[in-house]
Amino acid sequence: MADSTARRRGHGEDAIYFDAAKNRYVGAVSLGFGPDGKRNRRKVTGRTKAEVRDKLKALHAELDRGLRTSAVYTVRQAVDDWLQGGLPGRSERTHSVYREALQPLMGQIGNRPLRELTAGDVRTGLEALSGHLSTRYLQIAKTSLARTIRYAEAHDLVGRNVATLTDPPKGAAGRPSRSLTLEQSLALLDAARGSRLNAYIVLSLTVGIRTEEARELRWDHVDLDGDPGALRPVPPSVAVWRSVRQGGDTKTAKSRRTLALPRTAVEALREHRRRQAEDRLAAGAVWQDQGLVFVSTIGTPLDASNVRREFRRITKAAGLGVGWAPRDLRHTFVSLMSADGVPIEEIARLAGHNKTSTTELVYRHELRPVITTGAEVMDRILSRGNP
């Protein structure tokens, strides 16, 4: 005898059917009729009927809460909206960092409708990238996605933040930073001479500032003359007060430091300033004056990827092989200082570290047994290679 409870779907109830072309079950919710007389329906899909029923239940909950996301509003669109409206007051560089961090993940889940995104989708997307991206990169991508969805939540575009329900997998081992020997450093400085990146390389290698500190350095924080006639002579110096970090400031109080400039750096920066003045005249009205030391030919901030590309061209021309990165210049600074007997406490102060333990951990391969200071030591070191 047939089950007496079995019945046909009532008018207006949800429909669940199997789509052979997609090899998936489809659930549909009727939203009535539009002004044109056509039926409005929202659909969800799943591998099983049970999965579709769960999604239909969630969809009804969204409709009850008045969520306004459409069936075609994708994760990629949500990211674009967050970058445009969710980071007020942040620099163009900050926007670029987030966009770059999310780009690989968007290749995995970017076209997925936001309201259909699951924690499993996020996990699968991150796992697909774990073979060639570092754990740190995956963490940044996941955190950025969570901030994107939180922004969408605040605008009634999604019901919950699925990115917070999963942890990023362990990624590929990052390339360990390397340091140049004195001979390699001199070869690099020689190859960089005359290039647009010359002053950037000289400053990074001889003063040890971070790559982001160099890109954000302003001319009003550079003193190429000093005050040699003062009672206590003041050498040429660079004030590292800015860095693209949380809140647009440097990482720690000791990251904000004023460093004496070696003669090599003073000469390179003077030539760089002269060249930049020529660029400004050539650009005319197109020039964007932001007061930065290192800029493009029209005054815009340097892009990190362009810096890496040009740096690798120069290292190759110097006969140093491949695989070098701008951050290796800071490691080289620490290595050369340590090899010359500068105490670790002084190296930590020059590098802007709060504690010597940070210097020991990050630059343990560059440090040598210890025994005084930055610009003076660097002038002495480089003069040995150029009698």
C-alpha positions in Angstrom: 0.0 0.0 0.0 1.3 3.4 -0.9 2.6 5.8 1.8 -0.4 7.8 2.7 1.9 10.7 3.7 3.3 11.1 0.2 1.8 14.1 -1.6 2.5 16.4 -4.5 4.4 19.7 -4.0 1.9 22.4 -3.1 1.6 25.6 -5.0 4.4 28.0 -4.2 6.5 25.4 -2.3 10.2 24.9 -3.1 11.1 22.6 -6.0 14.0 20.2 -6.0 15.0 18.3 -9.1 18.0 16.7 -10.7 19.7 18.5 -13.6 21.4 15.8 -15.7 23.4 18.3 -17.7 25.0 19.6 -14.5 25.0 16.3 -12.7 23.7 18.2 -9.7 20.4 18.6 -7.8 18.8 22.0 -8.1 16.5 23.7 -5.6 14.3 26.6 -6.6 12.4 29.2 -4.5 9.6 31.1 -6.0 9.6 34.8 -5.3 6.4 35.6 -7.1 6.1 37.6 -10.4 7.9 40.6 -11.6 6.4 43.7 -13.3 6.9 42.0 -16.7 4.8 39.1 -15.6 7.7 36.6 -15.4 8.2 34.4 -12.4 11.2 35.4 -10.2 13.0 32.4 -8.8 16.2 31.9 -6.7 18.1 28.7 -7.2 20.7 26.7 -5.3 22.6 23.6 -6.4 24.2 20.6 -4.6 25.4 17.1 -5.0 22.6 15.6 -2.9 19.0 16.4 -2.1 20.0 16.8 1.6 22.6 19.4 0.6 20.1 21.3 -1.5 17.5 21.2 1.3 20.1 22.8 3.7 20.9 25.5 1.1 17.2 26.2 0.6 16.8 26.6 4.3 19.7 29.0 4.5 18.3 30.9 1.5 14.9 31.3 3.2 16.7 32.6 6.3 18.5 35.2 4.1 15.3 36.3 2.5 13.7 36.6 6.0 16.6 38.8 7.0 16.2 40.9 3.9 19.7 40.2 2.4 20.0 41.9 -0.9 22.7 40.0 -2.7 21.8 38.8 -6.2 22.5 35.3 -7.6 25.2 36.7 -9.9 27.0 38.8 -7.2 30.4 37.1 -7.0 33.2 36.9 -4.5 35.4 38.9 -6.9 32.8 41.7 -7.0 32.6 41.7 -3.2 36.4 42.1 -3.1 36.3 45.0 -5.5 33.5 46.6 -3.5 35.6 46.2 -0.3 38.7 47.6 -1.8 36.8 50.6 -3.1 34.7 51.4 -0.1 35.9 49.4 2.9 39.4 51.0 3.3 38.7 54.7 3.8 41.8 56.8 4.3 44.2 54.0 3.4 47.0 54.6 0.9 47.0 53.4 -2.6 49.9 51.1 -1.6 47.6 49.5 1.0 44.9 48.8 -1.6 47.6 47.3 -3.8 48.9 45.0 -1.1 45.4 43.6 -0.4 44.5 43.2 -4.0 47.8 41.4 -4.7 47.2 39.1 -1.7 43.7 38.1 -2.9 44.5 37.7 -6.6 45.6 34.1 -6.5 42.6 33.1 -4.3 40.3 34.9 -6.7 41.5 32.5 -9.4 40.1 29.7 -7.3 36.8 31.2 -5.9 36.4 34.6 -7.5 33.6 33.6 -9.8 31.6 31.8 -7.1 28.4 33.6 -6.1 29.0 35.2 -2.7 25.9 33.8 -1.1 26.8 30.2 -2.2 30.4 30.4 -0.9 31.1 27.8 1.8 33.9 27.3 4.3 34.8 24.3 2.3 35.2 26.4 -0.9 37.6 28.7 1.0 39.5 25.8 2.4 39.8 24.1 -1.0 40.9 27.3 -2.6 43.6 27.9 -0.1 44.8 24.3 -0.3 45.1 24.6 -4.1 47.6 27.5 -3.5 49.5 25.9 -0.7 52.0 24.1 -2.9 53.6 27.4 -4.1 52.5 30.1 -1.7 53.9 30.6 1.8 51.9 30.0 5.0 52.2 33.8 5.7 50.8 34.6 2.3 47.9 32.2 2.7 47.1 33.7 6.1 47.0 37.2 4.6 44.8 36.0 1.8 42.4 34.4 4.2 42.3 37.4 6.5 41.7 39.7 3.6 38.8 37.5 2.4 37.3 37.6 5.9 37.4 41.4 5.9 35.8 41.4 2.5 32.9 39.2 3.6 32.6 41.2 6.9 32.1 44.3 4.7 29.5 42.5 2.7 27.7 41.4 5.9 27.5 45.0 7.0 25.7 45.8 3.7 23.2 43.0 4.0 24.8 41.1 1.1 25.6 37.8 2.9 24.3 36.1 6.0 27.5 34.8 7.6 31.3 35.1 7.3 32.4 31.6 6.1 36.0 32.7 5.8 36.2 32.8 9.6 35.2 29.1 9.8 38.4 27.7 8.4 42.2 28.0 9.1 44.7 28.4 6.2 46.8 25.3 5.4 50.5 25.2 5.8 52.1 26.7 2.7 55.3 26.2 0.8 58.5 26.9 2.5 59.5 30.5 1.7 62.8 31.3 0.1 65.3 32.1 2.8 66.8 35.5 2.6 70.4 35.7 1.5 73.2 38.2 2.0 75.9 39.4 -0.4 79.5 39.2 0.3 81.6 42.3 0.2 82.9 41.5 -3.3 79.3 40.8 -4.5 78.1 44.1 -2.9 80.8 46.1 -4.7 79.9 44.3 -8.0 76.2 45.2 -7.4 76.9 48.8 -6.6 79.0 49.1 -9.8 76.3 47.5 -11.9 73.6 49.7 -10.4 75.5 52.9 -11.2 73.6 55.0 -13.7 70.4 53.0 -13.4 67.1 54.5 -12.1 67.4 52.2 -9.1 70.9 53.1 -8.1 70.1 55.4 -5.1 67.5 52.9 -3.9 70.1 50.0 -3.9 72.8 52.2 -2.4 70.6 53.4 0.4 69.2 50.0 1.2 72.6 48.3 1.3 74.5 51.0 3.2 71.8 52.0 5.7 69.8 48.8 6.0 66.3 50.3 5.8 63.3 48.0 4.9 62.1 47.8 1.4 58.8 49.5 2.3 60.6 52.2 4.3 62.6 53.0 1.1 59.5 53.2 -1.1 57.7 55.5 1.4 60.7 57.7 2.1 60.1 61.4 1.6 62.5 64.1 0.6 61.7 66.2 3.7 63.1 63.3 5.8 66.4 63.4 3.9 69.2 65.8 5.0 72.1 65.6 2.5 74.1 68.4 4.1 74.0 68.0 7.8 75.6 70.6 10.0 79.3 70.0 10.1 80.0 73.4 11.7 77.8 72.8 14.7 79.3 72.5 18.2 78.4 68.8 17.9 78.7 68.2 14.1 75.6 66.7 12.5 76.2 64.3 9.6 73.9 63.9 6.6 71.1 61.7 7.6 67.8 60.0 6.7 64.8 60.0 9.1 62.9 56.7 8.7 59.6 57.8 10.1 57.1 56.2 7.7 56.4 52.7 6.6 53.3 51.0 5.1 52.2 49.1 8.2 49.0 48.8 10.2 47.7 52.4 10.6 50.2 53.7 8.1 53.0 53.8 10.6 56.2 52.0 11.4 56.1 48.6 13.2 57.6 49.8 16.5 58.8 52.9 18.2 62.4 51.9 17.5 61.5 51.5 13.8 61.3 55.3 13.8 64.9 56.3 13.7 67.3 58.8 12.2 70.4 57.3 10.5 73.6 58.9 9.4 74.3 58.5 5.7 77.6 57.1 4.3 79.3 59.3 1.7 78.3 56.7 -1.0 74.6 57.2 -0.2 74.9 61.0 -0.1 76.4 61.1 -3.5 73.9 58.6 -4.9 70.9 60.6 -3.5 72.3 63.9 -4.8 72.5 62.4 -8.3 69.0 60.9 -7.8 67.5 64.2 -6.9 69.1 65.9 -9.9 67.7 63.2 -12.2 64.2 63.5 -10.5 64.2 67.2 -11.2 64.8 66.4 -14.9 61.9 63.9 -14.9 59.6 66.6 -13.3 60.4 69.0 -16.1 59.9 66.4 -18.8 56.6 65.3 -17.3 55.2 68.8 -17.0 51.5 68.8 -15.9 51.4 65.0 -15.7 53.9 65.0 -12.8 52.3 63.9 -9.5 54.2 65.6 -6.7 53.9 63.4 -3.6 57.2 64.3 -2.0 58.6 60.8 -2.3 62.2 60.1 -2.9 61.7 57.0 -5.1 59.0 57.5 -7.8 58.2 56.7 -11.4 59.0 59.1 -14.3 55.7 60.9 -13.6 56.1 61.1 -9.8 53.9 58.1 -8.8 55.0 55.7 -6.0 57.2 52.8 -7.1 55.4 49.5 -7.5 57.1 46.7 -5.6 56.9 44.2 -8.5 58.6 46.7 -10.8 61.4 47.3 -8.2 61.9 43.5 -7.9 62.1 43.1 -11.7 64.6 45.9 -12.2 66.7 44.7 -9.2 66.9 41.2 -10.6 68.0 42.7 -14.0 70.8 44.6 -12.2 72.0 41.6 -10.1 72.1 39.5 -13.3 74.2 42.2 -15.0 76.5 42.2 -11.9 77.1 38.5 -12.4 75.4 37.5 -9.2 73.1 34.9 -10.7 69.3 34.7 -10.2 67.0 34.6 -7.2 68.1 37.8 -5.5 65.4 40.1 -4.0 65.5 43.7 -2.7 65.0 42.6 0.9 68.4 40.8 0.6 70.1 44.2 0.8 69.0 44.6 4.4 70.4 41.2 5.2 73.6 42.2 3.5 73.8 45.4 5.6 73.5 43.3 8.8 76.1 40.8 7.5 78.7 43.4 6.6 78.2 45.2 9.9 78.5 42.0 11.9 81.6 40.8 9.9 83.3 44.1 10.8 82.8 43.5 14.5 79.8 45.9 15.2 78.1 44.7 18.4 74.6 43.1 18.0 73.1 45.8 20.2 74.3 48.5 17.7 73.1 46.4 14.7 69.7 46.0 16.3 69.5 49.8 16.9 70.4 50.6 13.3 68.0 48.0 12.0 65.1 49.4 14.1 64.5 46.3 16.2 63.1 46.6 19.7 65.2 43.7 21.0 68.5 42.1 20.0 66.6 38.8 20.0 64.7 39.9 16.9 67.9 40.6 15.2 69.3 37.3 16.2 66.2 35.4 15.0 65.7 37.1 11.7 69.4 37.6 10.8 71.0 34.6 12.5 72.7 33.5 9.3 74.3 36.9 8.8 75.5 37.5 12.4 79.1 36.7 13.4 80.9 36.9 16.7 80.8 40.4 18.0 83.0 43.3 19.1 81.1 50.6 17.0 78.9 52.7 13.9 76.7 52.6 10.8 77.8 55.3 8.4 81.4 55.3 9.6 81.7 51.5 9.4 80.1 51.3 6.0 82.4 54.0 4.6 85.4 52.0 5.9 84.1 48.7 4.5 83.4 49.9 1.0 86.7 51.8 0.8 88.5 48.6 1.2 87.1 47.2 -2.0 87.7 50.5 -3.8 91.2 51.6 -2.9 
